[in-house]
Amino acid sequence: MTDVLILIGKSKNTLGLTATATALQRSLQKQGFSVVSEPQRGNMQEAAAEARAALLHTGARALFTVGYSLSTQVAKDWLTKGTTQQVLVAVTPDVPGNADSVYGSALQNLEMVVRVCDLLLVADELSRSLVEYRVAGAAGSTGLVDDLRSCIRLLNQQVQSVEPRKILVSGHDFRFAAEVVRMLQSTPGVQVRLQKWDLDTATPANTAAVKADMAWADTVFCEWAGRQAVWYSQHLPTGKRLVVRLHGFESNATWIGELDFSRVNQLIAVSNFYRKQLVKRHGWDEGKVSVIGNSVTFDAFTRPKDDEARFHLGMLGYTPLLKRPQVAVEILRYLVQQDDRFVLHLRGRAPWNFSWVWNRKVQEADAYRTLFEMIGADPVLRQHVVFEQPGANVESWFTKIGWVLSLSHRETFHLAAAEGMASGAVPVFLRRKGVTSIFSNRWVFDSPDEIARYIAMTAPHELWNHESGVARAYASRFDFATVTDAWVQALLGEGNVRNV
């Protein structure tokens, strides 16, 4: 594990800052600390995000920001988004001013830096006297770049006091949390346990094992606001954090009213539409309901498309019936009449694999039987509808898919659509509440007939290539890198995150 990350800022005297950072690194390494030094790569507007990403990547216990401008940007970010657990040392040998004064705006910026950082290091005794005299709060927390005794005491305390963070992830299905789990598992100083909890189970199948997991964890993260979230809200001891992610359907579930929201530290909705709906419907404290959108590993979907992909429609997940696979089949029926190269791929678990669909919803089960019988009885549909099992190779699967269908009654942030777009598949959405706030109105239609005509008009021509490129560019906003900071704050921080 890295003890210290030194981030070297940009300035008119970058060489001087680099020399300061090099001297710091040597001094700290002589004291036995492991040190990583990196230059600031982006512009100042990107500096704070770069610092958080570097901390996550290195797992450092302390951050040294070398340079007045960089230190100011990081301090502003930590005041706005919340501090991290790391020690922050601001190294500012380049404070604007002269031997008699610190220039105007620098005073306010240094006051902000002092509020956030654990220690401020300046160039010499004259600078320290001036800063301590002029900057509120600086007295007693300002040191010298070439005298690291106070800094070393601070670092020793941090190294000795750091305990591993223990995160328990509980849920019936972790496929939407894969990136979050990988991020946690790759973060130094963080331990993760996964706990499978069946959606239909109100109480633990193995109470002793669940209580042991609960005793071990600092934070319980309930992926899906299922019955396990209700149980933890009623049984989690005081002092442990409870974070719950609600995807959508749980808002209408019979058990959601039993959730003790006073015990939830943070509830994460996947869209602002759901956030507003949850606060209004359940009367929950909106200060504890945040938005972190669904995300994809964007680069993993960067693969060339098959030559015939533009004629292949994909529906990733066709259960429950609210996803409307029957509408997808009707769209295909129209398209095949125009061009027999069109194929519909229905990938996912069949409805009889979901007991709550097949055994409890008689009308829905009957609707699926009718759909399957219709496909089986129609020789054209039999040749053009392909059922495929789910699996881990979704990125490869999308190489043959040129259109991703999102026909649901109520899904707002449809992850399969985002994944398809990242692969270059063109999305089509049936209009529903909340969808245009996430996905461009460009691909939202009022009826299946409009969708069918759009696909028929676009697929055979160069227009499909253009739309594919636009869709992929749009999907870059869903990359997991855009929400990493929010997840770190939600699961490893102490407060609530801003909506992202």
N, C-alpha and C positions, 0 to 999 in steps of 0.2 A: 504494500500500500504506500502511496506517495504521501509524504508529510506536508510538503510545501509546493504550491504552484506559483511561479512568478510569471506574471503577464506583463510584457513590456509594451507600453503605449507608444503611439505615434506623436511626434511633435517636430518643431523646427530643429530641435537638438536630439534627434533619435539616437545618434551615436553616443551622446552623453548619457541618455537613459539606459542604453544597452550596457555601457561601462558600469553604471551603478548596479544594474541587475546582475552582471557577472561577478562583481565584488560581493554582493549579497549572497549569491549562490555559493561562492567559495567559502565564505564565512560560516554559512549554515551547514554546509557539508562537513566542515571541520568539526562541528559540534555533533555530528552523527545523524543529521536529518537527511532524509532522501528528498531531493529537490528536482523539479522539472521546470524548465524555463522555456517560454514560448513568446514569439512576437505577436502583437495585435495584427490581424490580417485584414479585417474589414474596416469600414469607415467608423467614425465616432458614433453614429446612430446605431450601428450593429455591435458596438463594443460590449454592451452589457449582456446581450444574448450570447455572444462569443465567450464571455467569461463564465456564464452559467454552464454552457456546453462543455467547456474545458474542465470545469470542476467535476462535472458528471463523468466525463471520459477518464480523468486521472484518479478520481476518488480522493483528491487531496484534502487534508484536514485544515489547511490554511491557504489563503489566497493573498499574495502580495501584488498590488496593482502599482506599477512603476510609471509615474507620470501624472501630472496634475489633471489633465483633461480626461484621461482614462479613469482615474480615481473618482472624478466628479460624476462621470456617466454611470459607473458601477454603483456609487452611493445613491444616485437618483433612482436607479432601477430597484435597489434593495429597499428603499423607502416606499416605493410604489407597490412592488409585488411581494414584499416580505423578505426578510433576511434568510440566510441559510444557516446550517449548523457550523459552518467553517469559521475559523478566525479570519478577520479581514484586516490586513495591514496596508495602509495607504502610504506609498512612498512618493513624496512630492518635492524633489530637489529643484523643480522648475516652476515654483509658484510665481505667478506674475507679480512683479513689484520691484522695489529697490531696497537699499539699506535702511530707508526711513519709513516705508509704508508698504502695505499689501494693497494692490490696486482694487478699486471699488467692488466689481462683481465677484472677484475672487474671495472676498470676505464671506459673502453669502454662500458661495459654493463650499468653502472650507468648513463653515458651520454645519452644512449638510453632511460633509464627509465625516466630520468629528462625531456627529450624531450616530452614524452607522458603524464606523470602523472601531476596532479594538485598540488600534495604535496608529498614530500618524508620525511618519518619519520625515524629517526635513534635513537640509544640507548641512547646517552649522548652528552654533550657539546663537548667533545673531538672529538667524531666521526663527529659531525656536522661541527666543524671547519675544520677538515681534508677533509671532502667531499666537503665543499664549496670552499676550497682552490684548491683541485685537480680536481674536476669534473666541466667541462664547463656547465654553465647554472644553477648550483645548488644554487648559492647565491640568497637568498631571497625566495627560494621555498623549503627549508629544515627545518623541525621542529623536535621536540622531542616526543618520544612515550608517555612520562608521562606529556606532556604539550600540551593539545589539543585545546588551544584557537584559533590558526589560523585555525585548522581543523574545529572547530565548526562554525566559521564565514563562512567558505567555504560551509559547509553543509546547513547552514541557507539560504545562497544566492540561493543554488540549490533548496531547498524545496519551497522557495517563488517564484522562477522564472519558475518552470516547468508548462507548459500548456499541456493539453491533445493533443495528435497527432490525427488528423482527416483524415481518409483514406476513399475515395469514390471508391468502386469497381463497375465498369460499364461493362456490357456485355450482350450477348444474352443467355449465357449458363455458369453456374458456376460449373458444375460437376467436371471439372479438377482443379478448384481452391478451392475445399472444405477444404483441409488441410491448405492452406494459410489463408483462411478466419477464420477458427477455431483458428489458431495461433494468428492472429491479435485480435480476439475477447477475447482471454484469456490473452492477454498481458495488465497488468495494465497501465493506462495512455494512452490507445489507444481507440479511438472511431471509429466505422466502420458503413458505410451505403452501402447497395447493391442497385444498380440501374439497372433495366432491360431495355435493349435497343435492339429492334428487329434488326436482322442482315440486313434486307432489308431497314431499315429506315435511310435516309441520314441526316435528321434534326429531332430534338426532337419532339416527339408526344405532349409533354407538356413542352413548352419552359420555362415557368415560374418556374416549378418544377425543371427542369434541371439546370437552372441558380441559383436557391436557393441552390441546392446541391453543385454546383461548388463554390459558394461564401463561403459555410461552410467548404469545404475541404482544407487541407494543401497539400495533394497528391491525384491525380486521378490515379487509377490503371485500365487501360483498359485490361480486360481479353478477349483475342482475339483482333487482329488488324483489327477490323471491322470498319464500317462507324462511330461508335461513337469515335474511336481513331482519325479519320480524323477530325471530328467536334471539338474535344477538342484541337487538335493541332492547330486549326485555331482560337479558341475562349478563351482558358484558359488564365487568366490574368498573367502577369509577376509576378514572386515571388512564384508561385505555381508549384509543381513538377508534371511531367507527365511521368508515367511508363507504357509501353505497352508490353504485351506478345503476340508474334506471334507463332502460333502453326504449321503452314505449308501452308494450302490452301490459306491463305490470301496473300501470296507472289505473287500469280497469279491473284488475284482479280482485277477487273477493277478500284476499288477506291484507291488502295494502292499508286498509283502515286500522289494522292492528299494530302497524309500525309505530313505535314510541319515538316520535321525531325529536323529542327533547334530548334523547340519548344519541342522536346522529350528529356527528361533528360536521359532516359535509355530505350532501347528496349531489351527485353529478348526473345531469341530463345530457342527452346527446345532441339536442338542438334547443335553440331559444324558444321555439314553438312549444316544446314539451315543458320547458322551464316555466313559462307563463301559465300554461295549463295546470301544472302541478300546484303552483302557488295558489291559483284561483280555486281549484277544485278541492284541495285538501287543507287550505289555510296554513300551509307551512311557512316558516320564517324564510322570506326570500333571500335574506343575507346568508343562509346556509345552503342555498340551492344554486349551483354553478353550472356552467356549460363547458364541456370539453367534447368537441365533435369526434365522431368516428374517424379513424385514420387508416392509412395503408402504408406498406413499405414500398414507396413509389418505384425505386430502382429495380425491385424484384420483378416488376411487371414490364420492364423495358426489354421486350423480346419481339423479333420480327413476326408479322402475321402470316398465316398460310395464304396462298394465292386466292383461295375461294372463301376466305373468312367473311367477305362482304355479303355473302349469301347465307351466312349461318347466324341464327338468332339464339341467344342464350338466356335462360332463366336459372339463376343460381339460387336454389331453394324454392320449392313449389308447395310447401306445407307451412302453415295452415292455408285454408282456402281464401283467406283475405288477400293472399298474394295473387289470386286470380289466374291460375294456369289455364282455365277454360277460355279466358280472353286471349291468352297467347296462342292457343290452338286456332281460334277463329281468325286471328291476324294471319297466322300461317296459311290457313285455308285460302284466304284471298291472295296471298303472295304466290302460292304455288300455281294458281290459275294464270298469273302473269308470267312466271318464270319457274320452271320445275327444278332449278338449282337451289331453291330455298329449303333450308332444313331448320327445325326447331330442336334445340337441346335442352332437356329438362334435367337438371343435375341437383341431387340432394336426397335426403332420406324420404322414403315413401311414407304416406300418411299412416299406414298401419304400424309404423315404428314409433308413433306417438300415441300413447295410451289415452291421453286427454282428448285427442282428436277421434281416434278410431273407436274407442269404447264408450265415450261419454257424450259425444256430439253426433247423434244418430243422423241428423239431416246432413251434416257435413260429410260424414262417411258415405252416405248414399250419393251425394253429389260427386264424390271422387269415383265411386263405382260407375256412375253414369258416364263420366268423362272417359274412363279407361275403356268401357264398353264401346263408346262412340269411336274412339281411336282404333280399337281392334276391329270394328266392323267396317271401317272405311279403308279400302285398299290404298288410296292415295296418302291418307294420313299415316297409315302403317309404315309407309316407305319414307316419310319425311319428319316423323317425330322420333327422337332418340332419348331414351331414359338412361341416365348415367348415375352411378353411385358417387357419394361424396368422398373426399380424400384430401390429402395434403398437397396435391399437385395443382392447385387452382391457378397458379401463374402459368403453368404449361397449358392447362385447359383453355385459358383465354386466348392462346395463340390461334385457335381455330374459330374464335367467336368474333364476329364483326359488329354485332348489335347486342346490347345488354338491355333486357326488358325489365322495367320497374312499374308494375301495374297495380300495386297494392292499394287497398282502401285507405290505409292510414299511416304507413311508414313515411317518416320525414327524411331522416338521414339513413338512406338505404346503402349499407356498406357494399353490397354486391355491385351496385351501380358505380360506386366510387372506384372499386377494384377494376371493373370493366373499363371505365374511362381511362384509368392509369395504363391499361394495356393497349389503349387505342381503339377500343370498341366504342361505337357511337351509342349513347344512351337514349332511350325513349321512356318518358314518364306519362302516366295518366294523371291529370290534374287532381290534386288533393291538398288539404290544408298543410301549410308549412313547407312544401317541397320546393317552391320557388325561392325561399329564403336561403336555401343551401345550394341547389342546383340551378343553373341558368334557365330562364324561361325559354331559351332557344330550343330546348328539347322537350318541353312540356306541352301535352296535347289534351284536347277536351273529349276525345272519343277514340275507340279502337280503330274506327274507319280512317280517321286522320293519321293515326300512326301507320297503318297499313299503306296508305297512299304515299306517305313521306318515305317509307322504306323502299317501296317499289320505284319511286322516282329517283332515289339517291343511289341505291346499291350498284346498279350497272354502270355508273358513270364516274368520272373523275371527282365529282362532288363528294363521294364517299371518302376519298383520301383526304380532302380538305376538312370535312367534318371530324374525321378520325384524329387529325392533328389538333384541331381546336379542342376536342374533348380531352385529349391527353394533356394539353397545356393547362386546361381548366383544373384538371385533377391534381396538379402539382400542389395546390393549396391544401390537399388532404394528407400530404406526407406526414408520417409520424414525427419527423423533426420539428414540425410546426407546433406540436402540442407537448413535446417532451418536458419543457419547463413547467407547464401546468400540472402534469402528472407528478413530477418531482415534488412540487409544492403541496399537492393534494395528499400524497402518500408518505413523503419524508419530511415535509414542513410541519408547521404548527397551525397555520391559519387557512382561510379559504382562498381559492384562486380566483383570478379574474376570468370572465367568460372569454373563451377562445373558439 
